[in-house]
Amino acid sequence: MNVKVRPATRGDCKEISRMISELAVYEKMPEQVKITHEELERDGFCANPFFECLVAEVPEEHRSKEGEVSTEAFLSPSGSHAHNDESVTSLFLIFPTNHNKHTSTTFRNQPLLFTDSFSQLMSRGFPIVGYALYFYTYSTWKGRSVYLEDLYVMPDFRGKGIGKGLLSKVAEVGKKKQCVRLQLSVLDWNTPSRDFYAAKGAQDITASEGWRSLRFVGQDLDNLANEAPKD
Ligand SMILES: CC(C)(COP(=O)(O)OP(=O)(O)OC[C@H]1O[C@@H](n2cnc3c(N)ncnc32)[C@H](O)[C@@H]1OP(=O)(O)O)[C@@H](O)C(=O)NCCC(=O)NCCS
């Protein structure tokens, strides 16, 4: 399946919002997500947008009506190949878009392996299967920079080059604007993603330069702002 990487539109914000929540679950902090798709629409699609976003889109012909998958799918017991196995069965499946496809489904008491063709069929409920959200920052040492806030590919679509496509497109967009840096943060325990970025050439500046991430929020931010010198 060819997945297309393109700039997000206002109409993609519901899908982006869904994936922001999925990423937060992956990052073990789902309760931290307060943003709504309306806020994404307001902040990303205004005169001076706060962010830009790229999405990975599934071709039209692989989609069904929003919110469910309704299709015949071939499933095979774990380890066998669906098309060569006599035990293959044909099932009628209806999943809501938020169905967790990684629950332990079984057939004849064996764990089922979702084949690649099955995961392609699953995509019918999801027009957008990945995103990269970024914005511009400025380094007083180096100048124009682009900051990658989120990079996410839905589990069924990983390992197919989509993450690399999104990441390299952000690099291309940044280079076109004369950015000399692409920077991001990744959680310490997220070894798969750290390895992914390292494989693409990212330097770990926490290790080499010792930076810590700091944040003001809530009352602390209010207090700080209230202490500002009056104009
Ligand atoms: C990280 C993520 C975006 C990568 O997307 P993906 O579509 O699975 O990655 P790709 O298929 O494009 O992989 C591209 C390349 O990276 C390599 N790669 C992927 N995962 C890797 C890993 N864990 N370790 C080393 N290399 C890896 C692939 O082998 C491939 O190499 P190639 O270019 O030599 O063929 C995706 O796994 C994801 O969404 N993870 C969960 C969310 C997350 O952690 N996001 C980052 C938050 S900072």
The ligand as an ORCA input file, in Angstrom:
! r2SCAN-3c Opt
* xyz 0 1
  C       9.201      5.704     15.935
  C       8.210      5.478     14.803
  C       7.574      6.795     14.404
  C       8.972      4.881     13.609
  O       8.055      4.745     12.537
  P       8.087      3.479     11.578
  O       7.163      3.757     10.457
  O       7.848      2.253     12.363
  O       9.618      3.444     11.092
  P      10.108      3.124      9.627
  O       9.419      1.895      9.125
  O       9.993      4.327      8.792
  O      11.639      2.820      9.877
  C      12.570      3.516      9.122
  C      13.927      2.960      9.406
  O      14.203      2.957     10.800
  C      14.519      1.657     11.212
  N      13.943      1.449     12.504
  C      12.629      1.455     12.842
  N      12.487      1.186     14.149
  C      13.756      1.010     14.607
  C      14.279      0.663     15.854
  N      13.488      0.461     16.897
  N      15.606      0.555     15.982
  C      16.434      0.761     14.934
  N      15.992      1.058     13.714
  C      14.669      1.178     13.564
  C      13.900      0.743     10.180
  O      14.590     -0.496     10.144
  C      14.111      1.538      8.947
  O      15.461      1.417      8.520
  P      15.876      1.522      6.968
  O      15.616      2.949      6.559
  O      17.323      1.179      6.981
  O      15.009      0.545      6.262
  C       7.104      4.486     15.226
  O       7.710      3.273     15.621
  C       6.214      4.972     16.345
  O       5.221      5.636     16.116
  N       6.548      4.608     17.589
  C       5.714      4.917     18.744
  C       5.620      6.413     19.009
  C       6.944      7.032     19.303
  O       7.729      6.547     20.122
  N       7.197      8.150     18.639
  C       8.384      8.938     18.848
  C       8.159      9.843     19.999
  S       9.563     10.910     20.219
*
